[in-house]
Amino acid sequence: MVAPNPAVTPGPVISNIGQIAIRVHDLARAIAFYRDTLGLPFLFATPDLGFFNCGGVRLMLSRPEKPEFDHPGSVLYFRVPNITEAHRNLRDKGTQMVDEPHLIARMPDHELWMCFFHDSEENLLGLMSEVRIEK
């Protein structure tokens, strides 16, 4: 356990993630992928940005403003109830799948399964599913 630092003045508490930016090169192609292939609810677009709702977190697709922003970002893991079905659905839509669903860890009450794929802009994304263990 990490002890609190008494010298640090308490400030605003970070409670959740409001938005995640994903770099894209072809905005129209990326909007089509996230809307039509992944099925995320499309919110709105500007000439340089596209916005989606992902369970209350806003995903922003954006062209890199500077060369230092032109790199793949962190891996986003999309939670799905049935990873085998989600994997098959994405594969059938022509998505570039990296691997098959595989077991990551067994927990006392569930198993954690994952698989990975690339979006239309070569960003690595993941599917994750927490499968409850029937007792």
Chimera marker file (.cmm) of the C-alpha trace (Angstrom):
<marker_set name="trace">
<marker id="1" x="0.000" y="0.000" z="0.000" r="1" g="1" b="0" radius="0.5"/>
<marker id="2" x="1.255" y="3.468" z="-0.860" r="1" g="1" b="0" radius="0.5"/>
<marker id="3" x="1.081" y="5.942" z="2.005" r="1" g="1" b="0" radius="0.5"/>
<marker id="4" x="-0.413" y="9.368" z="1.252" r="1" g="1" b="0" radius="0.5"/>
<marker id="5" x="2.097" y="12.182" z="0.873" r="1" g="1" b="0" radius="0.5"/>
<marker id="6" x="1.238" y="14.836" z="3.494" r="1" g="1" b="0" radius="0.5"/>
<marker id="7" x="3.245" y="17.470" z="1.578" r="1" g="1" b="0" radius="0.5"/>
<marker id="8" x="0.919" y="17.253" z="-1.421" r="1" g="1" b="0" radius="0.5"/>
<marker id="9" x="-1.984" y="19.677" z="-1.345" r="1" g="1" b="0" radius="0.5"/>
<marker id="10" x="-5.229" y="17.932" z="-2.284" r="1" g="1" b="0" radius="0.5"/>
<marker id="11" x="-6.567" y="19.118" z="-5.628" r="1" g="1" b="0" radius="0.5"/>
<marker id="12" x="-9.359" y="18.110" z="-7.931" r="1" g="1" b="0" radius="0.5"/>
<marker id="13" x="-10.050" y="14.398" z="-7.907" r="1" g="1" b="0" radius="0.5"/>
<marker id="14" x="-9.829" y="12.616" z="-11.247" r="1" g="1" b="0" radius="0.5"/>
<marker id="15" x="-12.901" y="10.429" z="-11.448" r="1" g="1" b="0" radius="0.5"/>
<marker id="16" x="-13.056" y="9.025" z="-14.975" r="1" g="1" b="0" radius="0.5"/>
<marker id="17" x="-11.943" y="9.333" z="-18.585" r="1" g="1" b="0" radius="0.5"/>
<marker id="18" x="-14.026" y="11.751" z="-20.620" r="1" g="1" b="0" radius="0.5"/>
<marker id="19" x="-12.408" y="11.404" z="-24.021" r="1" g="1" b="0" radius="0.5"/>
<marker id="20" x="-9.762" y="9.356" z="-25.808" r="1" g="1" b="0" radius="0.5"/>
<marker id="21" x="-8.100" y="10.585" z="-29.013" r="1" g="1" b="0" radius="0.5"/>
<marker id="22" x="-7.242" y="8.096" z="-31.751" r="1" g="1" b="0" radius="0.5"/>
<marker id="23" x="-4.971" y="9.275" z="-34.546" r="1" g="1" b="0" radius="0.5"/>
<marker id="24" x="-6.197" y="8.654" z="-38.081" r="1" g="1" b="0" radius="0.5"/>
<marker id="25" x="-4.937" y="9.535" z="-41.553" r="1" g="1" b="0" radius="0.5"/>
<marker id="26" x="-8.147" y="9.057" z="-43.544" r="1" g="1" b="0" radius="0.5"/>
<marker id="27" x="-10.956" y="10.497" z="-41.420" r="1" g="1" b="0" radius="0.5"/>
<marker id="28" x="-13.835" y="9.339" z="-43.643" r="1" g="1" b="0" radius="0.5"/>
<marker id="29" x="-12.476" y="5.778" z="-43.762" r="1" g="1" b="0" radius="0.5"/>
<marker id="30" x="-11.942" y="5.748" z="-39.981" r="1" g="1" b="0" radius="0.5"/>
<marker id="31" x="-15.441" y="7.109" z="-39.279" r="1" g="1" b="0" radius="0.5"/>
<marker id="32" x="-16.895" y="4.354" z="-41.470" r="1" g="1" b="0" radius="0.5"/>
<marker id="33" x="-14.856" y="1.689" z="-39.616" r="1" g="1" b="0" radius="0.5"/>
<marker id="34" x="-15.833" y="2.810" z="-36.107" r="1" g="1" b="0" radius="0.5"/>
<marker id="35" x="-19.477" y="3.396" z="-37.102" r="1" g="1" b="0" radius="0.5"/>
<marker id="36" x="-20.161" y="0.534" z="-39.523" r="1" g="1" b="0" radius="0.5"/>
<marker id="37" x="-17.690" y="-2.180" z="-38.505" r="1" g="1" b="0" radius="0.5"/>
<marker id="38" x="-17.483" y="-1.662" z="-34.742" r="1" g="1" b="0" radius="0.5"/>
<marker id="39" x="-21.028" y="-0.317" z="-34.451" r="1" g="1" b="0" radius="0.5"/>
<marker id="40" x="-20.175" y="2.542" z="-32.087" r="1" g="1" b="0" radius="0.5"/>
<marker id="41" x="-22.781" y="5.311" z="-31.869" r="1" g="1" b="0" radius="0.5"/>
<marker id="42" x="-21.643" y="8.224" z="-34.058" r="1" g="1" b="0" radius="0.5"/>
<marker id="43" x="-22.048" y="11.578" z="-32.309" r="1" g="1" b="0" radius="0.5"/>
<marker id="44" x="-20.844" y="14.245" z="-34.762" r="1" g="1" b="0" radius="0.5"/>
<marker id="45" x="-17.975" y="15.316" z="-37.008" r="1" g="1" b="0" radius="0.5"/>
<marker id="46" x="-16.096" y="18.459" z="-37.921" r="1" g="1" b="0" radius="0.5"/>
<marker id="47" x="-13.854" y="18.758" z="-40.989" r="1" g="1" b="0" radius="0.5"/>
<marker id="48" x="-10.906" y="17.326" z="-39.005" r="1" g="1" b="0" radius="0.5"/>
<marker id="49" x="-12.510" y="15.270" z="-36.218" r="1" g="1" b="0" radius="0.5"/>
<marker id="50" x="-15.020" y="12.467" z="-35.688" r="1" g="1" b="0" radius="0.5"/>
<marker id="51" x="-16.688" y="11.688" z="-32.357" r="1" g="1" b="0" radius="0.5"/>
<marker id="52" x="-18.253" y="8.474" z="-31.035" r="1" g="1" b="0" radius="0.5"/>
<marker id="53" x="-19.843" y="7.356" z="-27.777" r="1" g="1" b="0" radius="0.5"/>
<marker id="54" x="-18.262" y="4.257" z="-26.265" r="1" g="1" b="0" radius="0.5"/>
<marker id="55" x="-20.237" y="3.486" z="-23.128" r="1" g="1" b="0" radius="0.5"/>
<marker id="56" x="-20.086" y="7.067" z="-21.888" r="1" g="1" b="0" radius="0.5"/>
<marker id="57" x="-16.472" y="7.686" z="-22.951" r="1" g="1" b="0" radius="0.5"/>
<marker id="58" x="-16.125" y="9.840" z="-26.042" r="1" g="1" b="0" radius="0.5"/>
<marker id="59" x="-13.728" y="8.610" z="-28.730" r="1" g="1" b="0" radius="0.5"/>
<marker id="60" x="-12.285" y="11.373" z="-30.891" r="1" g="1" b="0" radius="0.5"/>
<marker id="61" x="-10.788" y="10.445" z="-34.248" r="1" g="1" b="0" radius="0.5"/>
<marker id="62" x="-8.312" y="13.102" z="-35.315" r="1" g="1" b="0" radius="0.5"/>
<marker id="63" x="-5.649" y="13.694" z="-37.905" r="1" g="1" b="0" radius="0.5"/>
<marker id="64" x="-2.241" y="14.339" z="-36.297" r="1" g="1" b="0" radius="0.5"/>
<marker id="65" x="-1.722" y="18.074" z="-35.841" r="1" g="1" b="0" radius="0.5"/>
<marker id="66" x="2.072" y="17.729" z="-35.613" r="1" g="1" b="0" radius="0.5"/>
<marker id="67" x="4.566" y="14.997" z="-36.574" r="1" g="1" b="0" radius="0.5"/>
<marker id="68" x="5.101" y="14.073" z="-32.913" r="1" g="1" b="0" radius="0.5"/>
<marker id="69" x="1.404" y="13.127" z="-32.668" r="1" g="1" b="0" radius="0.5"/>
<marker id="70" x="1.578" y="10.813" z="-35.694" r="1" g="1" b="0" radius="0.5"/>
<marker id="71" x="2.012" y="7.469" z="-33.937" r="1" g="1" b="0" radius="0.5"/>
<marker id="72" x="-0.253" y="4.662" z="-32.779" r="1" g="1" b="0" radius="0.5"/>
<marker id="73" x="-1.695" y="5.339" z="-29.353" r="1" g="1" b="0" radius="0.5"/>
<marker id="74" x="-2.432" y="3.117" z="-26.410" r="1" g="1" b="0" radius="0.5"/>
<marker id="75" x="-4.316" y="-0.107" z="-27.038" r="1" g="1" b="0" radius="0.5"/>
<marker id="76" x="-8.053" y="0.292" z="-26.459" r="1" g="1" b="0" radius="0.5"/>
<marker id="77" x="-9.819" y="-2.800" z="-25.140" r="1" g="1" b="0" radius="0.5"/>
<marker id="78" x="-13.500" y="-3.016" z="-26.042" r="1" g="1" b="0" radius="0.5"/>
<marker id="79" x="-15.562" y="-5.082" z="-23.590" r="1" g="1" b="0" radius="0.5"/>
<marker id="80" x="-17.856" y="-7.592" z="-25.310" r="1" g="1" b="0" radius="0.5"/>
<marker id="81" x="-20.237" y="-10.159" z="-23.794" r="1" g="1" b="0" radius="0.5"/>
<marker id="82" x="-19.253" y="-12.958" z="-26.211" r="1" g="1" b="0" radius="0.5"/>
<marker id="83" x="-15.707" y="-12.700" z="-27.562" r="1" g="1" b="0" radius="0.5"/>
<marker id="84" x="-16.049" y="-15.600" z="-29.999" r="1" g="1" b="0" radius="0.5"/>
<marker id="85" x="-19.109" y="-14.012" z="-31.609" r="1" g="1" b="0" radius="0.5"/>
<marker id="86" x="-17.532" y="-10.523" z="-31.670" r="1" g="1" b="0" radius="0.5"/>
<marker id="87" x="-14.326" y="-11.924" z="-33.210" r="1" g="1" b="0" radius="0.5"/>
<marker id="88" x="-16.285" y="-13.769" z="-35.917" r="1" g="1" b="0" radius="0.5"/>
<marker id="89" x="-18.418" y="-10.688" z="-36.639" r="1" g="1" b="0" radius="0.5"/>
<marker id="90" x="-15.376" y="-8.432" z="-37.104" r="1" g="1" b="0" radius="0.5"/>
<marker id="91" x="-13.532" y="-11.045" z="-39.201" r="1" g="1" b="0" radius="0.5"/>
<marker id="92" x="-16.597" y="-11.474" z="-41.416" r="1" g="1" b="0" radius="0.5"/>
<marker id="93" x="-16.649" y="-7.697" z="-41.992" r="1" g="1" b="0" radius="0.5"/>
<marker id="94" x="-13.073" y="-7.878" z="-43.310" r="1" g="1" b="0" radius="0.5"/>
<marker id="95" x="-11.331" y="-6.587" z="-40.180" r="1" g="1" b="0" radius="0.5"/>
<marker id="96" x="-7.629" y="-7.434" z="-39.961" r="1" g="1" b="0" radius="0.5"/>
<marker id="97" x="-7.582" y="-9.800" z="-36.969" r="1" g="1" b="0" radius="0.5"/>
<marker id="98" x="-4.241" y="-10.358" z="-35.215" r="1" g="1" b="0" radius="0.5"/>
<marker id="99" x="-5.155" y="-13.505" z="-33.315" r="1" g="1" b="0" radius="0.5"/>
<marker id="100" x="-7.955" y="-15.734" z="-32.079" r="1" g="1" b="0" radius="0.5"/>
<marker id="101" x="-9.715" y="-15.276" z="-28.722" r="1" g="1" b="0" radius="0.5"/>
<marker id="102" x="-7.492" y="-16.702" z="-25.991" r="1" g="1" b="0" radius="0.5"/>
<marker id="103" x="-7.587" y="-17.138" z="-22.232" r="1" g="1" b="0" radius="0.5"/>
<marker id="104" x="-5.522" y="-14.568" z="-20.323" r="1" g="1" b="0" radius="0.5"/>
<marker id="105" x="-6.330" y="-15.391" z="-16.704" r="1" g="1" b="0" radius="0.5"/>
<marker id="106" x="-8.589" y="-17.494" z="-14.507" r="1" g="1" b="0" radius="0.5"/>
<marker id="107" x="-10.076" y="-15.578" z="-11.598" r="1" g="1" b="0" radius="0.5"/>
<marker id="108" x="-12.122" y="-17.036" z="-8.740" r="1" g="1" b="0" radius="0.5"/>
<marker id="109" x="-15.441" y="-16.100" z="-10.389" r="1" g="1" b="0" radius="0.5"/>
<marker id="110" x="-14.582" y="-15.515" z="-14.072" r="1" g="1" b="0" radius="0.5"/>
<marker id="111" x="-12.121" y="-16.032" z="-16.908" r="1" g="1" b="0" radius="0.5"/>
<marker id="112" x="-10.561" y="-13.130" z="-18.815" r="1" g="1" b="0" radius="0.5"/>
<marker id="113" x="-10.391" y="-13.658" z="-22.588" r="1" g="1" b="0" radius="0.5"/>
<marker id="114" x="-8.828" y="-11.337" z="-25.200" r="1" g="1" b="0" radius="0.5"/>
<marker id="115" x="-8.007" y="-11.042" z="-28.874" r="1" g="1" b="0" radius="0.5"/>
<marker id="116" x="-6.577" y="-8.248" z="-31.000" r="1" g="1" b="0" radius="0.5"/>
<marker id="117" x="-7.245" y="-6.557" z="-34.339" r="1" g="1" b="0" radius="0.5"/>
<marker id="118" x="-6.291" y="-3.489" z="-36.367" r="1" g="1" b="0" radius="0.5"/>
<marker id="119" x="-8.612" y="-0.662" z="-37.277" r="1" g="1" b="0" radius="0.5"/>
<marker id="120" x="-8.660" y="0.944" z="-40.731" r="1" g="1" b="0" radius="0.5"/>
<marker id="121" x="-5.699" y="3.147" z="-39.731" r="1" g="1" b="0" radius="0.5"/>
<marker id="122" x="-3.468" y="0.291" z="-38.408" r="1" g="1" b="0" radius="0.5"/>
<marker id="123" x="-4.092" y="1.123" z="-34.724" r="1" g="1" b="0" radius="0.5"/>
<marker id="124" x="-4.000" y="-2.010" z="-32.562" r="1" g="1" b="0" radius="0.5"/>
<marker id="125" x="-7.262" y="-2.606" z="-30.677" r="1" g="1" b="0" radius="0.5"/>
<marker id="126" x="-8.426" y="-5.402" z="-28.411" r="1" g="1" b="0" radius="0.5"/>
<marker id="127" x="-11.576" y="-7.233" z="-27.477" r="1" g="1" b="0" radius="0.5"/>
<marker id="128" x="-11.966" y="-8.413" z="-23.904" r="1" g="1" b="0" radius="0.5"/>
<marker id="129" x="-14.585" y="-10.605" z="-22.307" r="1" g="1" b="0" radius="0.5"/>
<marker id="130" x="-15.026" y="-11.562" z="-18.679" r="1" g="1" b="0" radius="0.5"/>
<marker id="131" x="-16.735" y="-14.942" z="-18.758" r="1" g="1" b="0" radius="0.5"/>
<marker id="132" x="-18.479" y="-15.847" z="-15.505" r="1" g="1" b="0" radius="0.5"/>
<marker id="133" x="-17.689" y="-19.287" z="-14.119" r="1" g="1" b="0" radius="0.5"/>
<marker id="134" x="-20.813" y="-21.313" z="-13.414" r="1" g="1" b="0" radius="0.5"/>
<marker id="135" x="-20.673" y="-22.900" z="-9.969" r="1" g="1" b="0" radius="0.5"/>
<link id1="1" id2="2" r="1" g="1" b="0" radius="0.2"/>
<link id1="2" id2="3" r="1" g="1" b="0" radius="0.2"/>
<link id1="3" id2="4" r="1" g="1" b="0" radius="0.2"/>
<link id1="4" id2="5" r="1" g="1" b="0" radius="0.2"/>
<link id1="5" id2="6" r="1" g="1" b="0" radius="0.2"/>
<link id1="6" id2="7" r="1" g="1" b="0" radius="0.2"/>
<link id1="7" id2="8" r="1" g="1" b="0" radius="0.2"/>
<link id1="8" id2="9" r="1" g="1" b="0" radius="0.2"/>
<link id1="9" id2="10" r="1" g="1" b="0" radius="0.2"/>
<link id1="10" id2="11" r="1" g="1" b="0" radius="0.2"/>
<link id1="11" id2="12" r="1" g="1" b="0" radius="0.2"/>
<link id1="12" id2="13" r="1" g="1" b="0" radius="0.2"/>
<link id1="13" id2="14" r="1" g="1" b="0" radius="0.2"/>
<link id1="14" id2="15" r="1" g="1" b="0" radius="0.2"/>
<link id1="15" id2="16" r="1" g="1" b="0" radius="0.2"/>
<link id1="16" id2="17" r="1" g="1" b="0" radius="0.2"/>
<link id1="17" id2="18" r="1" g="1" b="0" radius="0.2"/>
<link id1="18" id2="19" r="1" g="1" b="0" radius="0.2"/>
<link id1="19" id2="20" r="1" g="1" b="0" radius="0.2"/>
<link id1="20" id2="21" r="1" g="1" b="0" radius="0.2"/>
<link id1="21" id2="22" r="1" g="1" b="0" radius="0.2"/>
<link id1="22" id2="23" r="1" g="1" b="0" radius="0.2"/>
<link id1="23" id2="24" r="1" g="1" b="0" radius="0.2"/>
<link id1="24" id2="25" r="1" g="1" b="0" radius="0.2"/>
<link id1="25" id2="26" r="1" g="1" b="0" radius="0.2"/>
<link id1="26" id2="27" r="1" g="1" b="0" radius="0.2"/>
<link id1="27" id2="28" r="1" g="1" b="0" radius="0.2"/>
<link id1="28" id2="29" r="1" g="1" b="0" radius="0.2"/>
<link id1="29" id2="30" r="1" g="1" b="0" radius="0.2"/>
<link id1="30" id2="31" r="1" g="1" b="0" radius="0.2"/>
<link id1="31" id2="32" r="1" g="1" b="0" radius="0.2"/>
<link id1="32" id2="33" r="1" g="1" b="0" radius="0.2"/>
<link id1="33" id2="34" r="1" g="1" b="0" radius="0.2"/>
<link id1="34" id2="35" r="1" g="1" b="0" radius="0.2"/>
<link id1="35" id2="36" r="1" g="1" b="0" radius="0.2"/>
<link id1="36" id2="37" r="1" g="1" b="0" radius="0.2"/>
<link id1="37" id2="38" r="1" g="1" b="0" radius="0.2"/>
<link id1="38" id2="39" r="1" g="1" b="0" radius="0.2"/>
<link id1="39" id2="40" r="1" g="1" b="0" radius="0.2"/>
<link id1="40" id2="41" r="1" g="1" b="0" radius="0.2"/>
<link id1="41" id2="42" r="1" g="1" b="0" radius="0.2"/>
<link id1="42" id2="43" r="1" g="1" b="0" radius="0.2"/>
<link id1="43" id2="44" r="1" g="1" b="0" radius="0.2"/>
<link id1="44" id2="45" r="1" g="1" b="0" radius="0.2"/>
<link id1="45" id2="46" r="1" g="1" b="0" radius="0.2"/>
<link id1="46" id2="47" r="1" g="1" b="0" radius="0.2"/>
<link id1="47" id2="48" r="1" g="1" b="0" radius="0.2"/>
<link id1="48" id2="49" r="1" g="1" b="0" radius="0.2"/>
<link id1="49" id2="50" r="1" g="1" b="0" radius="0.2"/>
<link id1="50" id2="51" r="1" g="1" b="0" radius="0.2"/>
<link id1="51" id2="52" r="1" g="1" b="0" radius="0.2"/>
<link id1="52" id2="53" r="1" g="1" b="0" radius="0.2"/>
<link id1="53" id2="54" r="1" g="1" b="0" radius="0.2"/>
<link id1="54" id2="55" r="1" g="1" b="0" radius="0.2"/>
<link id1="55" id2="56" r="1" g="1" b="0" radius="0.2"/>
<link id1="56" id2="57" r="1" g="1" b="0" radius="0.2"/>
<link id1="57" id2="58" r="1" g="1" b="0" radius="0.2"/>
<link id1="58" id2="59" r="1" g="1" b="0" radius="0.2"/>
<link id1="59" id2="60" r="1" g="1" b="0" radius="0.2"/>
<link id1="60" id2="61" r="1" g="1" b="0" radius="0.2"/>
<link id1="61" id2="62" r="1" g="1" b="0" radius="0.2"/>
<link id1="62" id2="63" r="1" g="1" b="0" radius="0.2"/>
<link id1="63" id2="64" r="1" g="1" b="0" radius="0.2"/>
<link id1="64" id2="65" r="1" g="1" b="0" radius="0.2"/>
<link id1="65" id2="66" r="1" g="1" b="0" radius="0.2"/>
<link id1="66" id2="67" r="1" g="1" b="0" radius="0.2"/>
<link id1="67" id2="68" r="1" g="1" b="0" radius="0.2"/>
<link id1="68" id2="69" r="1" g="1" b="0" radius="0.2"/>
<link id1="69" id2="70" r="1" g="1" b="0" radius="0.2"/>
<link id1="70" id2="71" r="1" g="1" b="0" radius="0.2"/>
<link id1="71" id2="72" r="1" g="1" b="0" radius="0.2"/>
<link id1="72" id2="73" r="1" g="1" b="0" radius="0.2"/>
<link id1="73" id2="74" r="1" g="1" b="0" radius="0.2"/>
<link id1="74" id2="75" r="1" g="1" b="0" radius="0.2"/>
<link id1="75" id2="76" r="1" g="1" b="0" radius="0.2"/>
<link id1="76" id2="77" r="1" g="1" b="0" radius="0.2"/>
<link id1="77" id2="78" r="1" g="1" b="0" radius="0.2"/>
<link id1="78" id2="79" r="1" g="1" b="0" radius="0.2"/>
<link id1="79" id2="80" r="1" g="1" b="0" radius="0.2"/>
<link id1="80" id2="81" r="1" g="1" b="0" radius="0.2"/>
<link id1="81" id2="82" r="1" g="1" b="0" radius="0.2"/>
<link id1="82" id2="83" r="1" g="1" b="0" radius="0.2"/>
<link id1="83" id2="84" r="1" g="1" b="0" radius="0.2"/>
<link id1="84" id2="85" r="1" g="1" b="0" radius="0.2"/>
<link id1="85" id2="86" r="1" g="1" b="0" radius="0.2"/>
<link id1="86" id2="87" r="1" g="1" b="0" radius="0.2"/>
<link id1="87" id2="88" r="1" g="1" b="0" radius="0.2"/>
<link id1="88" id2="89" r="1" g="1" b="0" radius="0.2"/>
<link id1="89" id2="90" r="1" g="1" b="0" radius="0.2"/>
<link id1="90" id2="91" r="1" g="1" b="0" radius="0.2"/>
<link id1="91" id2="92" r="1" g="1" b="0" radius="0.2"/>
<link id1="92" id2="93" r="1" g="1" b="0" radius="0.2"/>
<link id1="93" id2="94" r="1" g="1" b="0" radius="0.2"/>
<link id1="94" id2="95" r="1" g="1" b="0" radius="0.2"/>
<link id1="95" id2="96" r="1" g="1" b="0" radius="0.2"/>
<link id1="96" id2="97" r="1" g="1" b="0" radius="0.2"/>
<link id1="97" id2="98" r="1" g="1" b="0" radius="0.2"/>
<link id1="98" id2="99" r="1" g="1" b="0" radius="0.2"/>
<link id1="99" id2="100" r="1" g="1" b="0" radius="0.2"/>
<link id1="100" id2="101" r="1" g="1" b="0" radius="0.2"/>
<link id1="101" id2="102" r="1" g="1" b="0" radius="0.2"/>
<link id1="102" id2="103" r="1" g="1" b="0" radius="0.2"/>
<link id1="103" id2="104" r="1" g="1" b="0" radius="0.2"/>
<link id1="104" id2="105" r="1" g="1" b="0" radius="0.2"/>
<link id1="105" id2="106" r="1" g="1" b="0" radius="0.2"/>
<link id1="106" id2="107" r="1" g="1" b="0" radius="0.2"/>
<link id1="107" id2="108" r="1" g="1" b="0" radius="0.2"/>
<link id1="108" id2="109" r="1" g="1" b="0" radius="0.2"/>
<link id1="109" id2="110" r="1" g="1" b="0" radius="0.2"/>
<link id1="110" id2="111" r="1" g="1" b="0" radius="0.2"/>
<link id1="111" id2="112" r="1" g="1" b="0" radius="0.2"/>
<link id1="112" id2="113" r="1" g="1" b="0" radius="0.2"/>
<link id1="113" id2="114" r="1" g="1" b="0" radius="0.2"/>
<link id1="114" id2="115" r="1" g="1" b="0" radius="0.2"/>
<link id1="115" id2="116" r="1" g="1" b="0" radius="0.2"/>
<link id1="116" id2="117" r="1" g="1" b="0" radius="0.2"/>
<link id1="117" id2="118" r="1" g="1" b="0" radius="0.2"/>
<link id1="118" id2="119" r="1" g="1" b="0" radius="0.2"/>
<link id1="119" id2="120" r="1" g="1" b="0" radius="0.2"/>
<link id1="120" id2="121" r="1" g="1" b="0" radius="0.2"/>
<link id1="121" id2="122" r="1" g="1" b="0" radius="0.2"/>
<link id1="122" id2="123" r="1" g="1" b="0" radius="0.2"/>
<link id1="123" id2="124" r="1" g="1" b="0" radius="0.2"/>
<link id1="124" id2="125" r="1" g="1" b="0" radius="0.2"/>
<link id1="125" id2="126" r="1" g="1" b="0" radius="0.2"/>
<link id1="126" id2="127" r="1" g="1" b="0" radius="0.2"/>
<link id1="127" id2="128" r="1" g="1" b="0" radius="0.2"/>
<link id1="128" id2="129" r="1" g="1" b="0" radius="0.2"/>
<link id1="129" id2="130" r="1" g="1" b="0" radius="0.2"/>
<link id1="130" id2="131" r="1" g="1" b="0" radius="0.2"/>
<link id1="131" id2="132" r="1" g="1" b="0" radius="0.2"/>
<link id1="132" id2="133" r="1" g="1" b="0" radius="0.2"/>
<link id1="133" id2="134" r="1" g="1" b="0" radius="0.2"/>
<link id1="134" id2="135" r="1" g="1" b="0" radius="0.2"/>
</marker_set>
